[in-house]
Amino acid sequence: MAEPAVTVRNAAKAVVLHDGRVLLQRARWEGHDCYLVPGGGQHPGETLGAAVRREVHEETGLEWVELEKVPSLNLLPHGLRTLLADLVRGESPTRYLGDMS
């Protein structure tokens, strides 16, 4: 019996900073309050840059969060807390995150 085909879909996420604040989306996940960086799935044929701009535009109305507060938030995926905390220290966390959940 053949195994089902696995579908992979890229996601484009944005870390948007302004005046010492980061743009986050407040959400509920598995019954808990949490925060997410804006972004979402890339459409076929769409560049990652276009995807992230579209997704941030679609998710307008999101709140700004002081960078200093990020380490104490239930930010998903959890690996982003450390990366965003690096920004508070002036470090650049720019890197491919791979399969982070």
NUPA-980213 format. One record per residue (C-alpha): residue in one letter; z, y, x. Coordinates in steps of 0.02 Angstrom, whole numbers, plus 50000, padded with zeros to 5 digits. Each point is the difference from the previous one (the first is absolute). Layout:
# residues N
aZYX...
//
This chain:
# residues 101
m500005000050000a499525017050071e501335013050031p499855016049897a499165014650088v501195013150068t499575017949957v500515013550122r500045018249946n500385014250119a501255013349949a500025017950061k501725008350005a500405018050048v501485007750087v499865018049941l501165012250088h500325018349961d501415011550058g501144985750054r499694990149841v499054984049963l499084996849836l500694984249915q499794991949831r501574994949907a499824982949918r500924984649935w499724983550091e500834983849946g501295009849901h500465012150141d499595018250031c498895002050152y498755011650082l498204997050053v498775009650106p498485005149896g498474989150014g499134984849932g498544988350009q498375004050086h498454998349891p498514990050065g498915011150109e501325013850008t500625006250170l501874999250032g500045019050014a499175002149831a501154986849924v501605008450060r499415017249941r499544992949829e501644990649982v501085014950048h499025010849877e500244986949862e501864999650032t500335018749995g501625005949923l501014990050127e501595007250074w500285006250178v501454991950093e500915007450150l499594989350154e501854999050042k500314990849835v498694986450030p501114987750097s501214999249852l498654996749868n499424983249934l498255003750067l498714986249976p499374991750102h501645000250097g499115000850169l499455017849961r501795006650007t500074997950188l498265007350024l500395015449895a501695002150085d499025001350164l499215015849929v501725008149987r500184997250188g498275007450030e499184983350041s498284995449932p500014983449904t498114999349982r499504981750008y499224985949900l501384991549901g499084984049956d500714989249863m501595009649962s500894996449837
//
